[in-house]
Amino acid sequence: MVQRKRKAEEVNLHSIYEELDRDESPTTIDEAQHRMIAVTAYLIAEQRCFQGDAALDDWLQADSEVKSRLSKPS
């Protein structure tokens, strides 16, 4: 089975929500942002095939990307 690798920058905020379990909807803006960062960090790790010990780097990159996207006008 061939899986297409997703690039973190290709994932928009709407698709992040689609990947979250709908039964566990975020209750606050901070929780929603935290989940967006978590999903983005996962995608970054997935992109590098989860090699190495870069979880903190993945999280910091994801945090920066999500905050950048949220600060841009729609």
ChimeraX attribute file (.defattr): number of C-alpha atoms within 10 A of each C-alpha:
attribute: neighborCount
match mode: 1-to-1
recipient: residues
	/A:1	3
	/A:2	4
	/A:3	5
	/A:4	7
	/A:5	11
	/A:6	12
	/A:7	13
	/A:8	20
	/A:9	13
	/A:10	8
	/A:11	13
	/A:12	13
	/A:13	15
	/A:14	9
	/A:15	11
	/A:16	16
	/A:17	16
	/A:18	9
	/A:19	10
	/A:20	14
	/A:21	9
	/A:22	9
	/A:23	6
	/A:24	7
	/A:25	12
	/A:26	16
	/A:27	8
	/A:28	9
	/A:29	9
	/A:30	10
	/A:31	12
	/A:32	14
	/A:33	17
	/A:34	15
	/A:35	17
	/A:36	25
	/A:37	23
	/A:38	18
	/A:39	21
	/A:40	26
	/A:41	24
	/A:42	17
	/A:43	22
	/A:44	23
	/A:45	20
	/A:46	15
	/A:47	15
	/A:48	12
	/A:49	10
	/A:50	13
	/A:51	10
	/A:52	8
	/A:53	9
	/A:54	13
	/A:55	15
	/A:56	10
	/A:57	13
	/A:58	19
	/A:59	19
	/A:60	14
	/A:61	16
	/A:62	23
	/A:63	19
	/A:64	13
	/A:65	18
	/A:66	22
	/A:67	13
	/A:68	10
	/A:69	14
	/A:70	12
	/A:71	9
	/A:72	7
	/A:73	5
	/A:74	5
